[in-house]
Amino acid sequence: MLASIGTSTTLAQNLTIGIGGSPTALDPLFYNAAPNISPTQHMFDRLVEQDAEARLQPMLAQSWRALSHTV
């Protein structure tokens, strides 16, 4: 009875992505190669993103600061 009150069912669906090779891992920190990065960009949000002029823009991060002028 509880399942019929204001809940919805989410069904699993396939995600098809055309890439140039087979991914070896879907962990974004495991292996930095194009076939691995492409599908993870559709699954994980980033802390920051670069705009068209390569300036950092916030995504998940609300703010950030440099630790020093050289880092």
C-alpha positions as CSV (number, residue, x, y, z in Angstrom):
1,M,0.0,0.0,0.0
2,L,2.8,2.4,0.8
3,A,4.3,2.0,-2.7
4,S,1.2,3.5,-4.3
5,I,1.3,6.7,-2.3
6,G,3.3,9.4,-4.0
7,T,6.2,7.3,-5.2
8,S,7.5,6.7,-8.7
9,T,9.3,3.7,-10.1
10,T,12.6,4.3,-12.0
11,L,13.4,1.7,-14.6
12,A,16.9,1.0,-15.7
13,Q,17.7,2.1,-19.3
14,N,20.6,1.8,-21.6
15,L,22.9,4.7,-22.4
16,T,24.5,4.5,-25.9
17,I,27.6,6.6,-26.6
18,G,29.7,6.5,-29.7
19,I,33.4,6.6,-28.8
20,G,36.6,5.7,-30.6
21,G,37.6,2.8,-28.4
22,S,36.4,0.6,-25.5
23,P,36.6,2.0,-22.0
24,T,38.9,0.1,-19.6
25,A,37.3,1.6,-16.5
26,L,34.4,3.9,-15.5
27,D,36.2,5.3,-12.4
28,P,37.1,8.9,-13.4
29,L,40.3,8.7,-11.3
30,F,41.5,5.3,-12.5
31,Y,42.9,5.9,-16.0
32,N,42.9,9.2,-17.9
33,A,42.3,8.0,-21.5
34,A,39.8,9.3,-24.0
35,P,37.6,6.1,-24.1
36,N,37.4,6.2,-20.3
37,I,36.7,10.0,-20.0
38,S,33.9,10.1,-22.6
39,P,31.3,7.9,-20.7
40,T,32.2,9.3,-17.3
41,Q,31.4,12.9,-18.5
42,H,27.8,11.7,-18.9
43,M,27.7,10.1,-15.4
44,F,29.7,12.3,-13.0
45,D,29.6,16.0,-12.3
46,R,32.8,18.0,-12.0
47,L,34.0,20.4,-9.4
48,V,34.8,23.0,-12.0
49,E,34.5,23.4,-15.8
50,Q,36.4,25.5,-18.3
51,D,34.5,27.9,-20.5
52,A,35.3,28.8,-24.1
53,E,38.2,31.0,-23.0
54,A,39.6,28.3,-20.7
55,R,38.5,30.2,-17.5
56,L,37.4,28.0,-14.6
57,Q,33.7,28.1,-13.9
58,P,32.0,26.5,-10.9
59,M,30.1,23.3,-11.3
60,L,29.8,21.4,-7.9
61,A,32.4,23.7,-6.2
62,Q,31.0,26.8,-4.7
63,S,34.3,28.5,-4.3
64,W,38.1,27.9,-4.3
65,R,41.3,29.7,-3.7
66,A,45.0,29.3,-4.6
67,L,47.2,28.0,-1.8
68,S,50.0,30.2,-3.0
69,H,51.0,32.1,-6.1
70,T,53.0,29.2,-7.4
71,V,50.5,26.4,-6.8
